[in-house]
Amino acid sequence: MSYFFLSFIPAAWITFVIHAIFLTGLVGVIVGGFASKIPFISAYGTIIKAVAGILFVLGLFAEGYNFASKEWIAEAKKLEEKVRLAEEKSKEVNTQIKTVYVDRIKIVKQKQEVIKERIKEVEKIIDAKCEVAPEVISILNEAAKTPAKAERK
């Protein structure tokens, strides 16, 4: 949630502030180093050098963070594009799979209708003893098989 307030500030300004902190720290360390050598302002030079050193380290860290975050954002955009393309491709493939599935269901239903008609024709062969004729067994075995490969296409 701490980044909420930063969302109102343009990215160019944030980059500018980071550069300014880094350069201020760098210049401050150099000026503080020279000022600490001058006898009558050496105490101020040491203070300047200490504060500038902290600014330099913070600026250096912020520069690295800013550089890395730009790369990660670019990488995230590339990955988002890949995901979008994969989703589009999966929609196309799902449509093809659905079509094949519907076609297979039609083939199975057609096969069921043919088997039902053949059973009705052979039903007259079954005698009163309830013996099952070999034709009925072959029809039932044929009904249990998956549709032929030629019918699948």
N, C-alpha and C positions, 0 to 999 in steps of 0.2 A: 504494500500500500504506500510505501514511502516514495515510489516512483510516480504516484498520481500527480503530485505537484510539478514534477519535472516534465510531465506530458504537455503542460501549457507553454513551456519554453521551447523555442525552435532548436533543432539539433545543431545548427550552425553556431548559435550563441553558446551552447554548452561546450562545443569544440573550442570556440574562441576563449572562453573562460579557462579551460584546461590548459591551453597553450600559454595564456597569460600567467597562470600560477607557476607553470614550469619555468618560463623565461624569467619571471620575477625571482624565483628561487635561485636560478643559475646566476643571474646578475648579482643578486644579493650575496651569494657565497663569494663571488670574486671581489666585489666591493668591500665586503666585511673582512676578507683576508688582507686586502691592502690597508684598510682602515685600522685593523688591529696592530699593524706595524708602526703607525704614527703615534708617538708618545702621548700627546694631549687628548686624543679621541680613541685610544685603544680600548677602553671599556665599552664604548658604544659599538666599535667595530666587532667586538666579541659577541655582543648581543645581536647585532645585525646578522652576523655569520650564523649564529645558532637558529634564529627565526628563519633565515633564508634556507638553511639546511633542511629544516622541517618542511618548508614550502617546496623545496626542490624534490624531496622524497615523495611528498603527496602528489606533486605535479607529474613526476615520473610514473608513479603508480596509475594515476588517472589517464595518462597518455597510453600506457599499455592496455588498460581496461578499454579505453575508447577504441583503440586499434583492433583489439580482439573482438569486441562486441560488433563492430562493423563487419568483420569477417564472418562471425556466427550468424548475423542477420542475413548476409548474402547467402550463406550456406542453407539457412532455413528456407529462404525463398526458393532456392533450387529444389530442395526436397519437397516443398509444397507443390511445386510445378510437377514433379515426378508423381506425387500422390494424385494430383488432379488427372494426369494422363492415365494412370493406372485405374482410377475410378471409371473414366470414360471407356477404357478398354474392357473392364469387367462388365459394364452395362451391356456392351455389344455381345460379349461372350455369353452372358446370362440370357440374353434374348435368343441366341442361337441354341443354347441348351434347352430353353423352354420350348422352342419350336420342335426340336428333336424329341423331347419328352412327350409332347402332345401327339406327334406323329406315331410314336411307339404305342401310346395308349389307343389310338385309332386302330392300329394293326392288331393289337391284342383283342379289342372289342369285336373287330371283324372276324377274327379267328374264333372267338367265343360263339358268335352267331352261327358260323359254319358248323362248329362242333354240336351246338344245340340241335340244328336241323338234322344232322347225321344221326344223332341219338334218337330223335323222333322217328326217323325212318327205320332204325334197327330195333326200336322198341317192340315191334311186332314179332320179332324173331324170338324174344324171350318167352319161354313157355310157362305153364302153370306151376311147375316145380321151382320156379325162381332160379333156374340155372342161368348163369351168365354166358352168353355166346362169345366165342373168341373175337368176333367183330367188335363187340362192345368194349372188350378189354383193350383192343388195339386203338379204338377211338379215345378211350379215357387216357391211355398212355400218350397218345398224340396231343391231347389237350394239356397234359402236364408239361410238355416241352415248351421251350421258349420259341418264339417265331424264328423262322429260318433267316439266315444272314441276308439273303437276297431281299426279303421282305422288310428288313430293318432300314435299308437305304432308300 
